[in-house]
Amino acid sequence: MIDERQATTASFTTSEREAVYKVIFSRRDVRRFISTPIPDEVVERVLLAAHYAPSVGFMQPWNFVVIRDSRTKASIKQAFLAARAQEAERFVDERKKLYLSLKLEGIEEAPLNICVTCDSTRHGPAVLGRSLNPQTDIYSTCCAIENLWLAARAEGLGVGWVSILSEERLKKILCIPAHIAVIGYLCVGYPQRFEAKPELETVGWLDRLPLGDVIFDETWNGRVAGK
Ligand SMILES: Cc1cc2nc3c(=O)[nH]c(=O)nc-3n(C[C@H](O)[C@H](O)[C@H](O)COP(=O)(O)O)c2cc1C
């Protein structure tokens, strides 16, 4: 595997560049897994990729709770079911029916679950770049999750992010200290398949927005600042 020293000669061949985009465009949120175990060295590689994410002031505020035990997963699944029932109440009629028909996690099927946390206290109260934007520790942790997600895809592994969980309940099950925030709960394993499109797009929940709709020139109102 390429390491930090080799990475300093950072130019990419055409096929390497294409591989990066291939990973980005073929990454999916995966909720259906096969039971094939993940070799330890593969788990280590994706965690290392996560750990090499950018972070505010090089804070590296993350921790990864790696969960393999089926009893722990069963408790988390119960927490998910309770949270899903609560969330379902926010939708009505057909939308609620569709919501309840969706598979929104693979907690017990996935051989591995990873709870990604953020420690806002790491390195003390003064972290370079975080003074005016304290939430940047959370952004940093999200960068780690995306690194993990993409590295996993390159390894042929699927990742599914489960946010339909009470943080309080999750922390209790996983014995996470009060001052630590849970940022993401991930199900990881070899997928039944990688879908071509997001499942939420396939079932008609939402469409991908056109790129042009989310880009503004120069300012929010399209005018050069001050003109
Ligand atoms: C912060 C975050 C939370 C998410 N939570 C859930 C979840 O609880 N259940 C689920 O099925 N998918 C969840 N997803 C996955 C999204 O539904 C998915 O990324 C989106 O539909 C686009 O599909 P794709 O990831 O396959 O491109 C989450 C994704 C993110 C980034």
The ligand as an ORCA input file, in Angstrom:
! r2SCAN-3c Opt
* xyz 0 1
  C     -25.108     12.030      7.829
  C     -25.768     10.909      7.091
  C     -26.731     10.154      7.735
  C     -27.371      9.098      7.075
  N     -28.276      8.311      7.734
  C     -28.844      7.277      7.103
  C     -29.733      6.378      7.797
  O     -30.015      6.513      8.970
  N     -30.274      5.355      7.109
  C     -29.996      5.163      5.784
  O     -30.519      4.208      5.194
  N     -29.141      5.962      5.109
  C     -28.561      7.000      5.742
  N     -27.678      7.799      5.070
  C     -27.371      7.524      3.667
  C     -28.123      8.445      2.722
  O     -29.470      8.088      2.667
  C     -27.461      8.325      1.353
  O     -26.141      8.792      1.444
  C     -28.184      9.113      0.263
  O     -29.471      8.598      0.081
  C     -27.432      9.066     -1.056
  O     -27.183      7.721     -1.428
  P     -25.722      7.158     -1.675
  O     -24.952      7.337     -0.390
  O     -25.917      5.709     -2.033
  O     -25.108      7.962     -2.775
  C     -27.042      8.838      5.726
  C     -26.051      9.599      5.094
  C     -25.418     10.625      5.753
  C     -24.345     11.410      5.052
*
